[in-house]
Amino acid sequence: MNTKSLRTSSAVAATTVVLALTLTACAGGSTGTTTTGGKHDPNATVNIGSLYEPQNLDNTGGGGQGVTEALHGNVYEGLFRLTDGGEVEPLLAASHQVSPDGLTYTFTLRDGVTFHSGKALTSQDVKHSLDRVLAPDSQSARKKNLSVVKSITTPDPRTVTVTLSQKSISFVYNLTYVWIVNSEAKDLKQREDGTGPYRLDQWTRGSALSLDRFGPYWGDAAANKKVVFRYFKDATALNNALLTNAVDVVTSEQSPDALDQFKNNPGYKVTEGNSTTKLLLAFNDKAKPFDDVRVRQAVSFAIDDKKLLESVWGGHGKLIGSMVPPTDPWYEDLTAIDAHDPERAKKLLAEAGYPQGFSLTLDTPNYDPHPTAATFITSQLAKVGITVKINTITPDEWYTKVYKNRTFQATLQEHVNDRDLVWYGNPDFYWGYNNPQVTAWVEQAEQASTAAAQTELLKKVNRKTAEEAASDWLYLYPQIVVASSGLSGYPLNGLNSQFYAYDIKKG
């Protein structure tokens, strides 16, 4: 969500993946970013423009996309990290071993790591951090998947042993999302105590959040002295800030109409990376009329996704036809399954008992592109007899009404995570999709012994959920980064909303 979406980690649940594990220890290393030659100023301040201000500073407490973007990897670190290129690398874990049955993981912590408060990192901090994710009130994006954790022991200050209740091929990957926090730290919604290359300087709500280079950092020092995330209400204000040098880089361009002014200006660089952000029309599959697969299919056929994408993003982004983007191993092009076909939509509605259509309320987040998409969808569905009432809500209202209480018929939402198809295997997720065969495939995939076996099972999940129109996957966002030409080392892909700032060099 966005802070404002299922870019909000508060509303994100499980994801499953197996990635090659690079055993070479590294810190502040390559993130698959753009680079340029020439000298840079190691004492520079890098100003980063964003639309996604944190809700708070705790990624287990509903901090949202903004807190991930600003603090993940910059202020807080995990035992492992996900690079901008999608590789899993060890970070605070110096090494790890897995038992032959795949149920016990033993991690040896890197030596010489301190928190920003000065306290040394110990195994108790790792246990505490995992316990925070698994706590009853946790809103962590990884709570569901990490529920396989059966026990955590700390034989000595540098060793953590985690025993699982069942095999989890995604366990190490999911640990890349777990921030290791000081077990003695208090009020982490307002403060921080991480181990990263920056420490929090100041957060002025509604305006900016600044980070300072942490001198005693255990790894390579950040390439710049200070980073300031500056927050804007809309894409126009964000672009104006870039044009007037108020910011040096925009983490994710949201206004395709504005790109020409940067593409044709030698003072800027425009790059398009790989996105994992899907815009969904999500149905409440447990409630009428969307408990009928034919109704869901009819709505999907009625909406011209290609025309919507063109109207919002011009020539950028792509259609996907399922929850799976091309960067996921189990991707298949399934766009033909929900191809635009209004006549077929009308036929399915009649078969389902709605020959004259029906009325529905579409709960719509109040930030771009949702209002635009909602208006387009309303006009498309009207052509097959479906009347849409748009109910515009704030991110907090969305979380309470849709995600928590499930008192909705249909909603628009962004899902930012890669490899998040597995949410459809959880009948308790907010959209309520419940196919026992899909749930079984997802569970089998998570316990698979090989990547090939996992991929084969999740391809079945992908096709079945597409055929049953579990949701309508409208399009895949482009990932467009615009930066001053004097900047280098910034992430191009921004997987799962992370934006590593420590390699950014400013000339």
matplotlib code that plots the C-alpha trace (Angstrom):
import matplotlib.pyplot as plt

x = [0.0, 1.1, 1.3, -1.9, -2.2, -1.3, 1.8, 1.0, 2.9, 0.1, -2.2, 0.2, 0.2, 2.2, 4.5, 6.4, 9.7, 12.9, 15.9, 19.5, 21.3, 24.6, 26.8, 29.3, 29.0, 28.5, 27.4, 26.5, 27.4, 25.9, 22.2, 21.8, 21.7, 22.6, 26.2, 28.2, 31.9, 33.5, 34.0, 31.3, 30.9, 31.0, 29.5, 26.6, 22.9, 20.7, 17.1, 14.7, 11.1, 8.3, 4.5, 4.7, 5.2, 5.3, 2.2, 4.6, 8.2, 7.3, 6.9, 5.1, 2.7, 1.2, 4.0, 3.1, 5.0, 6.6, 8.4, 9.7, 10.9, 12.8, 14.0, 14.3, 18.0, 18.9, 18.2, 17.2, 18.7, 17.8, 19.7, 19.4, 18.5, 16.9, 19.0, 17.5, 18.1, 16.1, 18.9, 19.0, 22.2, 23.4, 23.6, 23.6, 23.9, 27.5, 26.5, 23.7, 23.0, 19.9, 19.1, 18.7, 14.9, 14.6, 13.1, 16.0, 17.9, 21.0, 22.3, 25.6, 25.5, 28.1, 30.6, 31.1, 27.6, 26.2, 22.8, 22.6, 22.2, 25.6, 24.3, 26.0, 23.8, 23.1, 21.0, 18.4, 17.7, 17.1, 14.7, 12.9, 12.6, 11.0, 8.7, 7.5, 6.6, 4.7, 2.9, -0.9, -1.0, 1.6, 0.8, 3.9, 3.9, 5.5, 3.4, 1.5, 4.4, 6.6, 3.9, 5.7, 8.2, 7.8, 10.5, 13.5, 16.5, 19.7, 22.4, 24.9, 25.1, 26.0, 23.8, 20.1, 18.4, 14.9, 12.8, 9.9, 6.7, 6.9, 9.3, 9.2, 11.2, 10.6, 11.9, 15.2, 13.6, 10.9, 13.7, 14.8, 11.7, 12.3, 14.0, 16.4, 15.7, 17.2, 15.3, 15.6, 14.2, 10.9, 8.3, 9.5, 6.6, 8.2, 11.9, 14.4, 17.3, 18.6, 22.0, 22.0, 24.3, 22.1, 20.4, 17.2, 17.9, 14.5, 10.9, 8.8, 5.3, 3.8, 7.1, 10.3, 12.2, 16.0, 18.7, 22.4, 25.3, 26.1, 29.8, 30.3, 28.5, 29.9, 30.1, 31.0, 30.1, 27.2, 28.4, 26.6, 26.4, 22.7, 19.5, 16.3, 13.0, 10.8, 7.0, 4.5, 0.8, 0.6, 2.8, 2.7, 4.2, 6.8, 7.8, 8.0, 10.4, 12.6, 12.6, 13.6, 16.3, 14.4, 14.9, 17.6, 15.6, 12.0, 11.6, 8.7, 7.3, 3.5, 2.8, 3.7, 2.5, 5.4, 8.2, 9.0, 10.2, 12.8, 13.6, 14.4, 16.5, 20.2, 20.0, 18.0, 18.0, 14.9, 15.1, 12.4, 13.0, 11.0, 7.9, 6.0, 3.2, -0.2, -3.4, -6.3, -10.0, -10.5, -13.8, -15.2, -15.5, -17.5, -20.3, -23.0, -22.8, -19.1, -19.4, -20.5, -17.5, -19.6, -20.1, -16.4, -15.7, -18.3, -16.8, -13.4, -14.6, -16.5, -13.4, -11.0, -7.7, -5.7, -7.6, -7.4, -3.6, -3.2, -5.4, -3.4, 0.2, 0.4, 2.9, 4.2, 3.4, 1.9, -1.1, -0.7, -4.0, -3.1, -1.3, 2.0, 4.4, 7.0, 9.8, 8.3, 9.5, 5.9, 4.9, 2.8, 1.0, -2.6, -4.0, -6.2, -8.2, -9.8, -9.7, -12.2, -15.5, -18.7, -21.1, -19.6, -19.9, -23.7, -24.2, -22.5, -24.5, -27.7, -26.6, -25.8, -29.3, -28.5, -29.9, -30.5, -27.2, -26.9, -25.6, -22.3, -20.3, -16.6, -14.5, -11.8, -8.6, -8.4, -5.1, -3.9, -4.5, -7.5, -10.1, -9.2, -9.4, -12.7, -14.3, -13.1, -14.4, -17.8, -18.2, -17.1, -19.5, -22.4, -22.2, -23.2, -25.8, -23.8, -24.2, -21.2, -21.3, -17.8, -17.1, -13.8, -12.0, -8.7, -5.9, -6.8, -10.5, -9.5, -7.5, -10.3, -13.3, -11.8, -8.8, -9.8, -13.6, -14.2, -17.3, -17.0, -18.2, -15.3, -12.3, -9.3, -5.9, -2.2, -0.2, 3.5, 5.2, 6.8, 5.8, 2.6, 0.3, 0.1, -2.3, -5.0, -4.2, -5.3, -9.2, -8.9, -7.2, -9.3, -10.8, -12.0, -11.1, -11.6, -10.7, -9.4, -7.4, -5.6, -4.9, -3.5, -1.3, 0.1, 0.8, 2.6, 4.6, 5.8, 7.0, 8.6, 12.1, 13.1, 12.5, 11.2, 8.5, 7.5, 7.2, 5.1, 2.6, 2.4, 1.8, -1.3, -2.4, -1.8, -4.0, -6.8, -7.1, -7.1, -9.7, -11.9, -11.3, -10.4, -9.7, -9.4, -5.7, -6.0, -2.3, 1.3, 2.8, 5.9, 8.8, 10.1, 12.8, 13.7, 17.0, 19.4, 22.1, 24.7, 23.3, 24.3, 23.9, 20.2, 17.9, 16.1, 13.6, 12.6, 11.3, 8.6, 9.0, 12.5, 14.8, 18.4, 20.0, 23.5, 25.1, 23.8, 26.6, 26.0, 28.5]
y = [0.0, 3.7, 5.1, 5.6, 2.1, -1.5, 0.1, 0.5, -2.2, -2.1, -3.7, -6.0, -9.7, -12.7, -13.0, -16.0, -16.3, -18.2, -16.1, -17.0, -16.3, -14.5, -15.5, -12.7, -10.2, -6.6, -3.2, -0.1, -2.1, -2.0, -1.6, -1.9, 1.9, 4.4, 5.7, 8.4, 9.2, 12.3, 13.6, 13.9, 15.8, 13.5, 16.2, 16.9, 17.0, 15.0, 16.1, 13.4, 14.3, 12.0, 11.8, 9.2, 10.6, 8.1, 7.7, 7.0, 5.6, 2.0, -0.6, -2.9, -0.1, 1.1, 3.4, 2.8, 3.0, 6.3, 4.7, 1.9, 4.3, 6.6, 4.2, 0.7, 0.0, 3.6, 3.7, 0.2, -3.0, -6.7, -9.9, -9.9, -7.3, -7.3, -5.4, -3.1, -5.9, -8.4, -10.4, -11.5, -10.7, -11.2, -8.0, -8.2, -12.0, -12.9, -16.5, -19.0, -22.7, -24.7, -28.1, -31.1, -31.1, -27.4, -26.5, -25.0, -21.9, -20.8, -17.3, -15.9, -12.1, -9.8, -8.6, -4.9, -3.6, -0.9, 0.8, 4.6, 4.9, 3.2, -0.2, -3.2, -5.5, -8.9, -11.9, -10.6, -7.7, -10.0, -12.1, -9.0, -7.7, -11.0, -11.0, -7.5, -8.7, -11.6, -9.7, -9.7, -5.9, -6.1, -4.6, -6.0, -7.0, -10.3, -11.3, -14.0, -15.7, -15.5, -17.1, -20.4, -19.4, -21.9, -20.8, -18.4, -19.0, -17.1, -19.5, -16.7, -12.9, -13.6, -16.7, -16.8, -20.1, -20.1, -23.2, -23.3, -25.3, -26.2, -25.7, -22.2, -21.8, -18.0, -17.7, -16.0, -13.7, -12.6, -11.7, -9.0, -7.1, -7.5, -4.4, -5.2, -2.7, -2.1, -4.3, -1.4, 1.3, 3.0, 4.9, 3.7, 5.4, 8.7, 7.8, 5.3, 3.2, 1.2, 0.0, 1.6, 4.1, 7.0, 8.1, 10.2, 13.9, 15.5, 14.8, 17.8, 16.4, 17.4, 18.7, 16.7, 14.0, 14.3, 11.7, 12.2, 10.0, 7.8, 8.1, 4.8, 2.8, -0.8, -0.9, 1.5, 5.1, 6.6, 8.5, 11.6, 13.4, 14.1, 13.0, 14.9, 13.3, 16.2, 15.5, 16.9, 16.6, 16.1, 15.3, 18.8, 20.3, 17.5, 18.2, 22.0, 21.2, 19.3, 22.0, 24.6, 22.4, 22.1, 18.4, 16.4, 13.2, 12.0, 8.5, 7.6, 9.9, 10.1, 12.6, 11.2, 14.4, 16.2, 13.9, 15.8, 18.8, 16.6, 14.3, 17.3, 19.0, 18.1, 19.0, 15.9, 12.1, 10.0, 6.3, 3.6, 0.6, -2.5, -2.0, -4.5, -2.1, -3.3, -1.2, -3.5, -3.3, -5.6, -7.2, -8.4, -12.0, -13.0, -10.6, -10.3, -9.8, -10.6, -14.0, -15.1, -15.7, -14.7, -11.2, -10.7, -11.9, -9.6, -6.6, -7.5, -7.9, -4.6, -2.5, -1.5, -1.8, -0.7, 2.5, 3.2, 2.7, 5.0, 7.7, 7.6, 6.8, 7.5, 5.1, 3.9, 0.9, -2.4, -4.7, -7.8, -9.7, -11.2, -10.4, -11.5, -9.0, -10.1, -9.9, -12.8, -16.3, -17.7, -15.0, -15.9, -13.4, -13.9, -10.6, -12.5, -14.0, -10.7, -9.0, -6.1, -7.7, -5.7, -8.1, -11.1, -9.1, -8.5, -12.2, -13.2, -10.7, -12.2, -15.7, -14.6, -13.1, -9.5, -8.9, -5.2, -4.9, -3.7, -0.9, -0.9, 1.4, 1.7, 2.8, 5.0, 6.3, 10.1, 10.4, 9.9, 7.9, 6.4, 9.2, 9.3, 5.5, 5.4, 7.9, 5.8, 2.6, 4.2, 5.1, 1.7, -0.3, 2.0, 0.6, -2.9, -1.7, -1.4, 1.8, 2.8, 5.2, 6.5, 6.8, 8.7, 7.8, 8.6, 6.1, 5.6, 5.1, 2.6, 0.6, 0.5, 0.1, -2.1, -4.0, -4.4, -4.5, -5.8, -3.6, -2.9, -4.1, -3.1, -0.9, 0.5, -0.2, -0.5, -3.6, -2.8, -6.0, -8.5, -12.1, -11.4, -13.8, -15.9, -13.6, -15.3, -18.5, -16.8, -16.8, -14.3, -11.6, -8.5, -9.5, -12.8, -15.0, -18.6, -21.5, -24.5, -25.8, -22.4, -22.4, -25.9, -25.0, -22.0, -24.0, -26.7, -24.1, -22.6, -26.0, -27.0, -28.2, -26.6, -23.3, -25.3, -27.0, -23.8, -22.0, -24.8, -24.6, -20.8, -20.8, -22.9, -20.4, -17.5, -19.0, -20.1, -16.8, -15.1, -17.4, -16.8, -13.0, -13.0, -9.3, -7.2, -6.3, -3.1, -2.4, -2.5, 0.9, 2.1, 2.9, 6.2, 8.0, 11.6, 13.0, 15.9, 15.0, 15.6, 12.7, 9.1, 5.9, 6.0, 3.0, 2.4, -0.2, 0.6, -2.9, -3.0, 0.8, 0.7, 3.6, 3.1, 6.5, 5.5, 5.1, 8.4, 10.7, 14.4, 16.3]
z = [0.0, 0.1, 3.7, 2.4, 0.8, 1.1, 0.7, 4.4, 6.2, 8.8, 6.2, 4.5, 5.4, 4.2, 1.3, 0.1, -1.8, -2.2, -3.2, -3.6, -0.4, -0.9, 2.0, 1.6, 4.4, 3.4, 4.6, 2.6, -0.5, -4.0, -4.2, -8.0, -8.3, -10.9, -10.7, -12.2, -12.2, -10.7, -7.2, -4.6, -1.4, 1.6, 3.8, 1.4, 2.4, 0.1, -0.1, -1.1, -2.2, -1.3, -1.1, 1.7, 5.2, 8.0, 10.2, 13.0, 13.3, 14.2, 11.4, 13.8, 14.8, 11.6, 10.4, 6.8, 3.5, 4.6, 7.6, 5.5, 2.8, 5.3, 8.0, 6.6, 5.9, 6.7, 10.5, 11.2, 9.9, 9.9, 10.1, 6.3, 3.7, 0.4, -2.2, -4.8, -7.3, -5.3, -3.8, -0.1, 1.7, 5.3, 7.3, 11.1, 10.8, 10.3, 9.4, 9.9, 9.8, 9.1, 10.6, 8.2, 8.8, 7.9, 11.3, 13.3, 12.3, 14.2, 13.7, 14.7, 15.1, 13.6, 16.2, 17.1, 16.3, 18.5, 18.6, 18.2, 21.9, 22.3, 23.6, 22.0, 19.9, 21.6, 20.9, 23.3, 21.0, 18.1, 20.2, 21.4, 17.8, 16.6, 19.6, 18.7, 15.2, 16.6, 19.4, 19.5, 18.7, 16.0, 12.6, 11.0, 7.3, 8.3, 11.3, 9.4, 7.8, 10.9, 12.9, 12.1, 14.8, 17.6, 19.9, 20.1, 22.4, 23.1, 24.2, 24.3, 23.5, 19.8, 19.1, 18.3, 17.7, 16.1, 15.9, 13.5, 13.8, 10.1, 7.2, 5.7, 2.5, 2.9, 6.4, 5.7, 3.1, 5.6, 8.1, 5.8, 6.9, 10.7, 12.2, 14.9, 17.7, 21.1, 23.6, 26.1, 23.8, 24.6, 22.6, 19.2, 17.5, 18.2, 18.6, 17.2, 18.3, 15.4, 14.2, 10.7, 9.0, 10.0, 13.2, 13.4, 13.6, 13.5, 12.4, 11.7, 11.1, 7.8, 6.5, 6.7, 8.4, 8.6, 9.2, 10.2, 9.4, 12.5, 13.2, 15.1, 12.4, 12.2, 8.4, 5.6, 6.4, 4.4, 1.3, 2.5, 5.8, 6.0, 4.3, 4.5, 3.3, 2.4, 2.2, -0.3, -0.6, -4.4, -7.4, -8.8, -5.6, -5.6, -9.2, -8.5, -5.6, -7.9, -10.6, -8.0, -6.4, -3.1, -3.5, -5.3, -6.1, -6.3, -5.0, -7.2, -9.9, -9.8, -12.6, -16.0, -17.7, -16.0, -17.3, -20.5, -18.6, -17.0, -19.9, -22.1, -19.4, -19.0, -15.4, -14.6, -15.1, -15.5, -15.0, -15.0, -12.9, -11.9, -9.9, -7.7, -7.0, -8.1, -8.2, -7.2, -7.3, -4.3, -3.7, -0.4, -1.6, 1.5, 0.9, -1.7, -4.6, -4.7, -3.1, -6.6, -8.9, -11.9, -10.5, -9.9, -13.4, -14.8, -13.1, -14.4, -18.0, -17.8, -17.0, -19.8, -17.9, -20.9, -21.2, -17.5, -17.5, -20.5, -18.9, -15.6, -16.7, -20.4, -21.9, -18.6, -16.4, -17.7, -17.5, -15.4, -15.2, -11.8, -8.5, -9.9, -11.6, -14.1, -11.5, -9.5, -10.4, -10.9, -13.3, -16.3, -18.6, -17.7, -19.1, -21.6, -18.7, -17.8, -21.2, -21.8, -22.9, -21.8, -23.5, -21.7, -18.5, -19.1, -19.7, -16.5, -14.5, -15.9, -15.1, -11.5, -11.1, -11.8, -15.4, -14.6, -12.7, -9.1, -6.9, -4.9, -2.7, -3.7, -0.7, -2.3, -0.7, -1.0, -2.7, -6.3, -8.4, -6.6, -7.1, -10.8, -11.1, -9.2, -11.6, -14.6, -13.1, -12.3, -15.9, -17.2, -14.8, -15.7, -19.2, -17.9, -15.5, -12.3, -10.3, -8.2, -5.3, -4.5, -0.8, -0.4, 2.8, 4.5, 5.0, 8.7, 7.8, 5.1, 7.6, 10.2, 7.8, 5.1, 6.5, 10.1, 10.2, 6.6, 6.3, 2.6, -0.8, -3.0, -2.5, -4.4, -3.0, -3.9, -2.9, -3.1, -2.0, -4.3, -4.2, -2.3, -4.3, -1.2, 0.5, -1.5, 0.4, 3.7, 4.0, 6.8, 4.8, 4.3, 0.9, 2.2, -0.8, 0.2, -2.0, 0.0, -3.0, -3.3, 0.5, 0.2, -2.7, -0.8, 2.2, 0.2, -1.7, 1.6, 2.8, -0.6, -0.6, -3.9, -5.7, -8.7, -6.6, -5.0, -8.4, -9.9, -7.1, -7.1, -10.8, -10.1, -7.5, -9.9, -12.6, -10.3, -8.6, -12.0, -13.4, -10.3, -10.4, -6.7, -7.3, -10.4, -10.9, -12.8, -13.6, -12.5, -11.6, -13.3, -11.0, -12.3, -10.4, -11.3, -10.0, -10.4, -12.9, -10.2, -8.1, -8.2, -6.2, -5.5, -5.8, -9.1, -8.1, -4.6, -3.9, -1.2, -0.7, 0.7, -0.4, 0.7, 0.9, 2.2, -1.3, -2.7, -3.8, -4.5, -6.6]

ax = plt.figure().add_subplot(projection="3d")
ax.plot(x, y, z, "-o")
ax.set_aspect("equal")
plt.show()
